Amino acid sequence: MVRDIININDFIVLVEQANSDRVVVDSCKFDEPLIAVAFYGSGNVQLTMEYGDKKEEYINTKGLAISFYADTTVESIHTISPSKPLQCVLIATAPRNLQNLPNGEGELFTDLLEQLVCPSDSYVEGPRFYMTPEMEQIVDNIFNNQYEGKARMMFFRSQITALLSHFFWQLSSLDSREIKTPEREKLYQAKEILSKNLDSPPSLTELSRQIGLNTFRLKKEFKEVFGVPVFKYLQNERMTKAHELIRSKNATVQEAAWHVGYDSLSSFSNAFHKKFGFRPSEIKA
């Protein structure tokens, strides 16, 4: 388990990352009541929030941004497994600090997360949604950076500020482009199918058939919800997975290319360079 704790004004930021070759349960409680936003990276770890005789479970956390209020009785539990490592960025502040936050941030919390500022229970879930590609890229940057020491902390601070800005902007615009829940669930299903079949993804027609949504609406609404076309999302997932495999030394460059569906090493290297700005052979573990 790797944990970095960063203090930014009256925000506490916890950056957590963990891999395991077996199932591991990691739990913690909060020292004081907090309003928080958690951003989950590509690990897709399982999250459970337990309080009293109640609990909330989040199975598919990959790419999820979730806001919540939790007091000291709430236990946050991550179930880490070989196929579901932990990647989480938690940004939190105590309700008593809201009026002290700079740049109108306290007003954003009060206006957009009112149910968390005035909670009705020990744990209250606020708005949650899957991150935009820009937000996912920031989270990827946080977990895949190669900075050390003071430069690492400086980098974290800049990325956290950008991530929180994207979150509130996205939150403020959700109502204006809401897609009905049944269709939204089908789009999440399509996203998951692509993520699980990086080496041999279904065609657009086959994907439409599997989720029960015609190709026109799949293309249009997938981009509206996730910010990128279907196969641009697939390409991003392929490169992110390949980066993880190479960086963790679980695969050579050639093996990583095969794992995400590339037979040509040069094509893979070019696509990788286009996304990250450096070649896969330049990754430092």
C-alpha positions in Angstrom: 0.0 0.0 0.0 1.3 3.4 -1.0 -0.3 6.5 0.6 0.6 10.1 0.0 -1.1 12.7 2.2 -1.1 16.3 0.9 -2.5 19.4 2.6 -3.9 22.1 0.3 -5.4 25.0 2.2 -8.1 23.3 4.3 -8.3 20.3 2.1 -6.7 16.9 3.0 -5.8 14.9 -0.1 -5.1 11.2 0.2 -3.6 9.4 -2.8 -3.8 5.6 -2.4 -2.4 2.9 -4.6 -2.2 -0.9 -3.8 -1.6 -4.1 -5.7 -1.8 -7.6 -4.4 -1.5 -11.2 -5.6 -4.3 -12.2 -3.3 -7.5 -10.8 -1.9 -6.8 -8.1 0.8 -9.3 -6.1 2.8 -8.1 -2.6 3.8 -10.4 -0.6 6.1 -10.2 2.8 7.9 -12.3 5.3 9.7 -12.3 9.0 9.6 -10.9 11.1 12.4 -13.6 13.7 12.1 -16.7 14.3 10.0 -15.7 15.0 6.4 -17.2 16.1 3.1 -15.2 14.3 0.4 -14.9 13.5 -3.3 -13.2 10.2 -4.3 -11.8 9.6 -7.8 -11.1 6.1 -8.8 -8.5 5.1 -11.3 -8.2 2.1 -13.5 -7.9 -0.4 -10.7 -11.7 -1.0 -10.4 -11.4 -1.9 -6.7 -14.5 -2.7 -4.7 -15.6 -0.1 -2.1 -17.9 -0.6 0.8 -19.1 2.1 3.3 -20.4 0.6 6.5 -22.2 2.6 9.3 -24.2 1.0 12.0 -26.2 -1.8 10.5 -26.2 -0.1 7.1 -23.8 -0.3 4.2 -23.3 1.0 0.6 -21.4 -1.0 -1.9 -19.7 0.2 -5.1 -18.6 -2.8 -7.3 -17.5 -1.1 -10.5 -15.5 1.9 -9.4 -13.2 2.3 -12.4 -13.5 5.9 -13.6 -16.0 6.8 -10.8 -16.2 10.2 -9.1 -18.3 10.0 -6.0 -19.0 12.6 -3.4 -20.1 11.8 0.1 -20.4 12.9 3.8 -19.1 10.6 6.4 -18.7 10.9 10.2 -16.4 9.1 12.6 -18.7 6.0 12.8 -18.3 5.2 9.1 -15.9 2.5 8.0 -14.4 2.7 4.5 -13.4 -0.7 3.2 -11.5 -1.5 0.0 -11.3 -5.1 -1.2 -8.2 -5.4 -3.3 -7.5 -8.4 -5.5 -5.1 -9.3 -8.3 -7.6 -8.2 -11.0 -8.8 -5.2 -9.0 -6.0 -3.1 -7.5 -6.6 0.2 -5.7 -6.2 3.6 -7.3 -8.0 6.3 -5.4 -7.6 10.0 -5.0 -9.6 11.4 -2.0 -10.1 15.1 -1.6 -11.8 16.0 1.7 -12.5 18.9 4.1 -14.3 19.2 7.4 -17.7 21.0 7.2 -16.3 23.6 9.7 -13.7 24.6 7.2 -16.1 25.5 4.3 -16.3 29.2 5.1 -12.5 29.4 5.1 -11.9 27.9 1.7 -10.4 30.4 -0.8 -11.7 31.4 -4.3 -15.3 30.7 -3.6 -14.8 26.9 -3.1 -16.9 26.9 0.0 -19.8 28.3 -2.0 -19.4 25.6 -4.6 -19.7 22.9 -1.9 -22.8 24.6 -0.3 -24.6 25.2 -3.6 -23.8 21.9 -5.4 -23.4 19.5 -2.5 -26.1 20.8 -0.2 -27.1 17.4 1.0 -23.6 16.8 2.2 -23.3 20.2 4.0 -26.5 19.4 5.9 -26.3 15.6 6.2 -29.3 13.5 7.3 -27.2 10.4 8.4 -23.8 9.3 9.3 -23.1 8.5 5.7 -24.8 10.4 2.8 -23.9 9.9 -0.8 -23.9 13.0 -3.0 -23.7 13.2 -6.8 -21.6 10.5 -8.5 -20.8 10.1 -12.2 -18.1 8.6 -14.4 -15.3 11.0 -15.1 -14.7 12.8 -18.3 -11.6 11.9 -20.4 -9.9 15.0 -19.1 -10.5 14.0 -15.5 -9.4 10.4 -16.2 -6.2 11.8 -17.7 -5.5 13.8 -14.6 -6.0 10.7 -12.4 -3.7 8.7 -14.7 -1.1 11.4 -14.5 -1.2 11.3 -10.7 -0.6 7.5 -10.5 1.8 7.3 -13.4 4.1 10.3 -12.7 7.8 9.8 -12.2 8.5 12.9 -9.9 10.1 12.5 -6.5 10.5 14.6 -3.4 9.3 18.2 -3.4 8.7 18.1 -7.1 6.3 15.2 -6.6 4.3 17.2 -4.0 4.2 20.3 -6.2 2.9 18.1 -9.1 0.2 16.6 -6.9 -1.0 20.0 -5.8 -1.4 21.2 -9.4 -3.2 18.1 -10.5 -5.6 18.0 -7.5 -6.6 21.7 -8.1 -7.3 20.9 -11.8 -9.2 17.7 -10.8 -11.5 19.5 -8.3 -12.2 22.3 -10.9 -13.2 19.7 -13.5 -15.4 17.9 -10.9 -17.4 21.1 -10.0 -17.7 22.1 -13.6 -19.0 18.7 -14.6 -21.4 18.7 -11.6 -22.8 22.1 -12.5 -23.6 20.9 -16.1 -25.0 17.5 -15.4 -28.7 18.5 -15.3 -28.6 20.2 -18.7 -27.6 17.0 -20.5 -29.2 14.2 -18.5 -29.8 10.9 -20.2 -32.5 8.6 -18.9 -31.2 6.1 -16.3 -32.0 2.8 -18.3 -30.1 4.1 -21.3 -27.2 5.4 -19.1 -26.9 1.9 -17.5 -26.6 0.4 -21.0 -23.8 2.9 -21.8 -22.0 1.9 -18.6 -22.4 -1.7 -19.7 -20.9 -0.9 -23.1 -18.0 0.8 -21.4 -17.4 -2.3 -19.2 -17.6 -4.7 -22.2 -14.9 -2.7 -24.0 -12.7 -2.6 -20.9 -12.9 -6.4 -20.6 -12.1 -7.1 -24.2 -9.2 -4.8 -25.0 -7.4 -7.5 -27.1 -10.5 -8.4 -29.2 -13.2 -5.8 -28.8 -16.7 -6.3 -30.4 -17.6 -4.3 -33.5 -19.9 -1.3 -33.0 -22.8 -3.4 -34.4 -22.1 -6.2 -32.1 -21.7 -3.9 -29.1 -25.1 -2.3 -29.9 -26.7 -5.8 -30.0 -25.2 -6.8 -26.7 -26.5 -3.8 -24.8 -29.8 -3.4 -26.7 -29.2 0.1 -28.0 -29.1 1.0 -31.7 -25.7 2.1 -33.1 -26.8 5.7 -33.7 -27.9 6.2 -30.1 -24.8 4.3 -28.8 -22.4 6.5 -30.7 -24.2 9.8 -29.9 -25.0 9.1 -26.2 -21.7 7.4 -25.4 -19.9 10.5 -26.5 -22.3 12.7 -24.5 -21.8 10.7 -21.3 -18.1 9.9 -21.5 -16.8 12.8 -23.7 -15.2 10.7 -26.4 -16.4 8.4 -29.2 -16.7 4.7 -28.5 -13.4 3.6 -30.0 -11.5 6.6 -28.8 -12.4 5.4 -25.3 -11.2 1.9 -26.3 -7.9 3.3 -27.5 -7.4 5.2 -24.3 -8.1 2.1 -22.2 -5.7 0.1 -24.3 -2.8 2.5 -23.8 -3.5 2.9 -20.1 -3.6 -0.9 -19.5 -0.4 -1.3 -21.5 1.3 1.4 -19.4 0.3 -0.4 -16.2 1.6 -3.8 -17.4 4.9 -2.4 -18.5 5.4 -0.1 -15.5 4.6 -2.9 -13.0 6.9 -5.3 -14.9 4.1 -7.7 -15.5 4.8 -7.7 -19.2 7.4 -6.8 -21.7 6.6 -4.1 -24.3 5.8 -6.8 -26.9 3.6 -8.7 -24.5 1.8 -5.6 -23.5 1.1 -4.8 -27.1 -0.3 -8.3 -27.7 -2.4 -8.0 -24.5 -4.2 -4.9 -25.8 -4.7 -6.2 -29.3 -1.7 -5.0 -31.3 0.2 -7.4 -33.6 2.5 -4.6 -34.8 5.0 -3.4 -32.3 5.7 -0.2 -34.3 1.9 0.7 -34.5 1.6 0.1 -30.8 4.6 2.2 -30.0 3.3 5.1 -32.2 -0.1 5.0 -30.5 1.5 4.9 -27.1 3.7 7.9 -27.9 0.7 9.8 -29.2 -1.2 9.4 -25.9 1.7 9.7 -23.4 4.3 11.7 -25.2 7.0 9.0 -24.8 7.7 5.5 -26.0 6.8 2.4 -24.0 10.5 1.5 -23.9 11.1 4.7 -22.0 8.9 3.8 -19.0 10.7 3.6 -15.7 9.5 1.1 -13.1 
